[in-house]
């Protein structure tokens, strides 16, 4: 993943960000095993200024409970901001 961000850095226009825990994909960033902090640090160092999309599955957002879904959206966005800004 980090290699690809380096090789294709001039072609990346939108990053869809989610995590993976070995079983489930599209989890909130920071809840799985992927080196997302390193990825965001690398694309930041490369001068990336495009869109970052928080791409999670409904279950990860706890969509059935509006308050939990909103809280999880805030957690995901804060993760991105803390790593990238």
LINJOZI-V66325 format. One record per run of one state. SS is the DSSP state (h for helix, s for strand, l for the rest). FROM is the first residue (numbers start at 1). TO is the last residue. Records with the same first field share a line. If there is no record, write none. Layout:
BEGIN
SS: FROM-TO / FROM-TO
END
This chain:
BEGIN
l: 1-1 / 8-13 / 18-18 / 21-24 / 28-35 / 46-50 / 55-57 / 62-65 / 85-85
h: 2-7 / 36-45 / 58-61 / 66-84
s: 14-17 / 19-20 / 25-27 / 51-54
END
